[in-house]
Amino acid sequence: MSTLLLSNIAVRYTGQPRPAVEGASLSVAHGEFVVLTGRSGCGKSTLLNVAAGLVLPERGEVSVDGRLIEGPGADRAVVFQSDALFPWFSARDNVAFALRLRGIGERQRHVLANELLKRVRLEGLGDKPVWEMSGGMRQRVGLARALAAEPDFLLMDEPLGALDALTRERMQTLLLDIWAPGNLGVLMVTHGIEEALLLGTRVVVMAPDPGRIAHTFEAGFSRRYAAGEPVRSIKADRAFAAARAELADAIFEGEPA
Ligand SMILES: Nc1ncnc2c1ncn2[C@@H]1O[C@H](COP(=O)(O)OP(=O)(O)OP(=O)(O)O)[C@@H](O)[C@H]1O
């Protein structure tokens, strides 16, 4: 079991008067699904990029099991809102590309890529070029490619942000199914209040000026899904509606109604 730890992170971009993130500490362990949410510009993407090793903090440390992180690594796979796939490659070749980086031979790559595509519910679509695919399908190829690295941590920045509402709901359960076995720690940024509650074992609310962690909620709804309860029944629970209202209050705290 691994733990990704961000300690007292501060980031200030060149030319910006205020820090984008100030004094943020966060941990993500295997089996946890940590969601970062909050108003626009409060530093969510910056903090995720620090965890990914894509932004170096001015102060603070990032470590995995006590080992300091100073850049990107295969242990932390990143999925962004735009999929960054090779559009002229087939779905399978996009996934196989990541397997090749792990030094896996051609025949095995083919088999493993098919297994990964099955995991993201794209079975039988391996030959399809990604430019022919819908946004939701492309995002699933991106997810399969991220999982191909066999990461300890999956870091996702608004991965469902560009999808229509129905596709987004289906993708939420897919993300839960990928997380549920417990061999991954997930850190995800979302603006969706319901999405945050449904997916997160912990929901971290950030506030702006300077970007900081303002509230943390331990949420149990994704564990209920993992234990077999359908999403519809979870969302119909009064506890879900109450948690939703509480989370919205935390996000918009200090803003005029
Ligand atoms: N590369 C950059 N250079 C300069 N300033 C930046 C850069 N990236 C982000 N910022 C600024 O840092 C602050 C935090 O931005 P960040 O993107 O982390 O917030 P966010 O909460 O993810 O926002 P959003 O929800 O709108 O995506 C903002 O004021 C933003 O304008």
The ligand as an SDF file (V2000), in Angstrom:
LIG
                    3D

 31 33  0  0  0  0  0  0  0  0999 V2000
    0.7050   28.8030  -15.8330 N   0  0  0  0  0  0  0  0  0  0  0  0
    0.2010   29.7890  -15.1020 C   0  0  0  0  0  0  0  0  0  0  0  0
    0.7820   31.0030  -15.0600 N   0  0  0  0  0  0  0  0  0  0  0  0
    0.3040   32.0210  -14.3140 C   0  0  0  0  0  0  0  0  0  0  0  0
   -0.7840   31.8980  -13.5090 N   0  0  0  0  0  0  0  0  0  0  0  0
   -1.4090   30.7160  -13.4960 C   0  0  0  0  0  0  0  0  0  0  0  0
   -0.9550   29.6120  -14.2780 C   0  0  0  0  0  0  0  0  0  0  0  0
   -1.7770   28.5470  -14.0470 N   0  0  0  0  0  0  0  0  0  0  0  0
   -2.7020   28.9920  -13.1570 C   0  0  0  0  0  0  0  0  0  0  0  0
   -2.4840   30.2810  -12.8330 N   0  0  0  0  0  0  0  0  0  0  0  0
   -3.2690   31.0880  -11.8690 C   0  0  0  0  0  0  0  0  0  0  0  0
   -3.2180   30.4110  -10.6160 O   0  0  0  0  0  0  0  0  0  0  0  0
   -4.5020   30.4340   -9.9830 C   0  0  0  0  0  0  0  0  0  0  0  0
   -4.9790   29.0030   -9.7430 C   0  0  0  0  0  0  0  0  0  0  0  0
   -5.2180   28.3920  -11.0100 O   0  0  0  0  0  0  0  0  0  0  0  0
   -5.6870   26.8760  -11.1580 P   0  0  0  0  0  0  0  0  0  0  0  0
   -5.8280   26.5960  -12.6170 O   0  0  0  0  0  0  0  0  0  0  0  0
   -4.8080   26.0040  -10.3670 O   0  0  0  0  0  0  0  0  0  0  0  0
   -7.1220   26.9390  -10.4650 O   0  0  0  0  0  0  0  0  0  0  0  0
   -8.3600   25.9710  -10.6370 P   0  0  0  0  0  0  0  0  0  0  0  0
   -9.0270   25.9420   -9.3120 O   0  0  0  0  0  0  0  0  0  0  0  0
   -7.9390   24.6660  -11.2120 O   0  0  0  0  0  0  0  0  0  0  0  0
   -9.2360   26.7580  -11.6920 O   0  0  0  0  0  0  0  0  0  0  0  0
  -10.3810   26.2500  -12.6900 P   0  0  0  0  0  0  0  0  0  0  0  0
  -11.4260   25.6320  -11.8230 O   0  0  0  0  0  0  0  0  0  0  0  0
  -10.8560   27.5040  -13.3540 O   0  0  0  0  0  0  0  0  0  0  0  0
   -9.7410   25.2810  -13.6460 O   0  0  0  0  0  0  0  0  0  0  0  0
   -5.4040   31.2450  -10.8870 C   0  0  0  0  0  0  0  0  0  0  0  0
   -5.4070   32.5680  -10.4300 O   0  0  0  0  0  0  0  0  0  0  0  0
   -4.7380   31.1450  -12.2450 C   0  0  0  0  0  0  0  0  0  0  0  0
   -5.0230   32.2940  -13.0280 O   0  0  0  0  0  0  0  0  0  0  0  0
  1  2  1  0
  2  3  1  0
  2  7  2  0
  3  4  2  0
  4  5  1  0
  5  6  2  0
  6  7  1  0
  6 10  1  0
  7  8  1  0
  8  9  2  0
  9 10  1  0
 10 11  1  0
 11 12  1  0
 11 30  1  0
 12 13  1  0
 13 14  1  0
 13 28  1  0
 14 15  1  0
 15 16  1  0
 16 17  2  0
 16 18  1  0
 16 19  1  0
 19 20  1  0
 20 21  2  0
 20 22  1  0
 20 23  1  0
 23 24  1  0
 24 25  2  0
 24 26  1  0
 24 27  1  0
 28 29  1  0
 28 30  1  0
 30 31  1  0
M  END
$$$$
